[in-house]
Amino acid sequence: MRFKPQYRIVIIYLIFGLLWIYFSDMLIEFIDTSLSIRVLQNIKGFIFILTTALLLFFLIRGDVRKLERANREVIRSYEQSMRRWAERILSIERMLSFQDRFLRNP
């Protein structure tokens, strides 16, 4: 099942955030260090912000690239349609011009 980009990004962020909180708190409990819990919690928070910023960047960049490709395809298709219409109009114009000359000079 494919989700819309906004739902996919939020779901990934939600899962990542919940897993981060659960496992990083477990990790802090097991770290035996002279650093205080407060310092460890701050470091954990900074790493979370950096990691999720990168995660969001790559997720959004991927979706923006898909949109840009789709937009280029729409523009290409539109330009191709316009060229065809212009060619048809020119051919009709030539045909009418030929008929006009033919009818004036039988």
Secondary structure, 3 states (H helix, E strand, C coil): CCCCHHHHHHHHHHHHHHHHHHHHHHHHHHCCCCCCHHHHHHHHHHHHHHHHHHHHHHHHHHHHHHHHHHHHHHHHHHHHHHHHHHHHHHHHHHHHHHHHHHHHCC
